[in-house]
């Protein structure tokens, strides 16, 4: 599944939430947060998965060289 680039996502949300008043900025920041939070969770999960793969790789290589 191809993801929208982060900069493009921010530009899209910014365009959908114009304004510079404190209320408008609050709405914009909440909208950006709602868009970015799932991406951050996905990245955390992917990093954890890759760390496990690397750990298993290193464990396997240590056993193979004994």
ChimeraX commands (.cxc) that place a marker at each C-alpha (Angstrom):
marker #1 position 0.00,0.00,0.00 radius 0.5
marker #1 position 1.61,3.23,-1.16 radius 0.5
marker #1 position 1.51,5.98,1.41 radius 0.5
marker #1 position 1.25,9.68,0.81 radius 0.5
marker #1 position 4.59,11.40,1.48 radius 0.5
marker #1 position 4.58,13.21,4.83 radius 0.5
marker #1 position 5.30,16.64,3.33 radius 0.5
marker #1 position 2.46,16.17,0.84 radius 0.5
marker #1 position 0.12,15.09,3.65 radius 0.5
marker #1 position 0.98,18.21,5.67 radius 0.5
marker #1 position 0.45,20.46,2.64 radius 0.5
marker #1 position -2.92,18.80,1.97 radius 0.5
marker #1 position -4.07,19.24,5.57 radius 0.5
marker #1 position -2.77,22.83,5.60 radius 0.5
marker #1 position -4.73,23.63,2.44 radius 0.5
marker #1 position -7.87,22.09,3.94 radius 0.5
marker #1 position -7.44,24.09,7.17 radius 0.5
marker #1 position -6.48,27.66,6.22 radius 0.5
marker #1 position -6.21,30.53,8.65 radius 0.5
marker #1 position -3.85,31.94,11.21 radius 0.5
marker #1 position -6.15,32.62,14.12 radius 0.5
marker #1 position -5.52,30.61,17.27 radius 0.5
marker #1 position -8.72,28.61,16.62 radius 0.5
marker #1 position -7.77,27.89,12.98 radius 0.5
marker #1 position -4.27,26.82,13.99 radius 0.5
marker #1 position -5.71,24.57,16.69 radius 0.5
marker #1 position -7.97,22.88,14.15 radius 0.5
marker #1 position -5.04,22.51,11.74 radius 0.5
marker #1 position -2.74,20.99,14.37 radius 0.5
marker #1 position -5.43,18.53,15.45 radius 0.5
marker #1 position -6.05,17.53,11.82 radius 0.5
marker #1 position -2.32,17.00,11.22 radius 0.5
marker #1 position -2.08,14.96,14.41 radius 0.5
marker #1 position -4.99,12.76,13.32 radius 0.5
marker #1 position -3.26,12.11,10.00 radius 0.5
marker #1 position 0.26,11.56,11.35 radius 0.5
marker #1 position -0.49,9.50,14.47 radius 0.5
marker #1 position -1.42,6.33,12.54 radius 0.5
marker #1 position 1.71,6.71,10.40 radius 0.5
marker #1 position 3.85,7.03,13.52 radius 0.5
marker #1 position 2.26,3.90,15.02 radius 0.5
marker #1 position 2.88,2.00,11.78 radius 0.5
marker #1 position 6.52,3.13,11.78 radius 0.5
marker #1 position 6.97,2.06,15.39 radius 0.5
marker #1 position 5.55,-1.37,14.58 radius 0.5
marker #1 position 7.76,-1.70,11.50 radius 0.5
marker #1 position 10.88,-0.71,13.46 radius 0.5
marker #1 position 10.04,-3.27,16.15 radius 0.5
marker #1 position 9.56,-5.95,13.49 radius 0.5
marker #1 position 12.85,-5.08,11.80 radius 0.5
marker #1 position 14.70,-5.03,15.13 radius 0.5
marker #1 position 13.40,-8.55,15.75 radius 0.5
marker #1 position 14.58,-9.67,12.30 radius 0.5
marker #1 position 18.04,-8.19,12.93 radius 0.5
marker #1 position 18.21,-9.80,16.37 radius 0.5
marker #1 position 17.25,-13.19,14.94 radius 0.5
marker #1 position 19.80,-12.74,12.14 radius 0.5
marker #1 position 22.57,-11.99,14.63 radius 0.5
marker #1 position 21.55,-14.89,16.86 radius 0.5
marker #1 position 21.55,-17.25,13.89 radius 0.5
marker #1 position 24.98,-16.03,12.74 radius 0.5
marker #1 position 26.48,-16.44,16.22 radius 0.5
marker #1 position 25.22,-20.04,16.34 radius 0.5
marker #1 position 26.51,-20.74,12.84 radius 0.5
marker #1 position 30.02,-19.54,13.66 radius 0.5
marker #1 position 30.39,-21.66,16.81 radius 0.5
marker link #1:1,2 radius 0.2
marker link #1:2,3 radius 0.2
marker link #1:3,4 radius 0.2
marker link #1:4,5 radius 0.2
marker link #1:5,6 radius 0.2
marker link #1:6,7 radius 0.2
marker link #1:7,8 radius 0.2
marker link #1:8,9 radius 0.2
marker link #1:9,10 radius 0.2
marker link #1:10,11 radius 0.2
marker link #1:11,12 radius 0.2
marker link #1:12,13 radius 0.2
marker link #1:13,14 radius 0.2
marker link #1:14,15 radius 0.2
marker link #1:15,16 radius 0.2
marker link #1:16,17 radius 0.2
marker link #1:17,18 radius 0.2
marker link #1:18,19 radius 0.2
marker link #1:19,20 radius 0.2
marker link #1:20,21 radius 0.2
marker link #1:21,22 radius 0.2
marker link #1:22,23 radius 0.2
marker link #1:23,24 radius 0.2
marker link #1:24,25 radius 0.2
marker link #1:25,26 radius 0.2
marker link #1:26,27 radius 0.2
marker link #1:27,28 radius 0.2
marker link #1:28,29 radius 0.2
marker link #1:29,30 radius 0.2
marker link #1:30,31 radius 0.2
marker link #1:31,32 radius 0.2
marker link #1:32,33 radius 0.2
marker link #1:33,34 radius 0.2
marker link #1:34,35 radius 0.2
marker link #1:35,36 radius 0.2
marker link #1:36,37 radius 0.2
marker link #1:37,38 radius 0.2
marker link #1:38,39 radius 0.2
marker link #1:39,40 radius 0.2
marker link #1:40,41 radius 0.2
marker link #1:41,42 radius 0.2
marker link #1:42,43 radius 0.2
marker link #1:43,44 radius 0.2
marker link #1:44,45 radius 0.2
marker link #1:45,46 radius 0.2
marker link #1:46,47 radius 0.2
marker link #1:47,48 radius 0.2
marker link #1:48,49 radius 0.2
marker link #1:49,50 radius 0.2
marker link #1:50,51 radius 0.2
marker link #1:51,52 radius 0.2
marker link #1:52,53 radius 0.2
marker link #1:53,54 radius 0.2
marker link #1:54,55 radius 0.2
marker link #1:55,56 radius 0.2
marker link #1:56,57 radius 0.2
marker link #1:57,58 radius 0.2
marker link #1:58,59 radius 0.2
marker link #1:59,60 radius 0.2
marker link #1:60,61 radius 0.2
marker link #1:61,62 radius 0.2
marker link #1:62,63 radius 0.2
marker link #1:63,64 radius 0.2
marker link #1:64,65 radius 0.2
marker link #1:65,66 radius 0.2
view
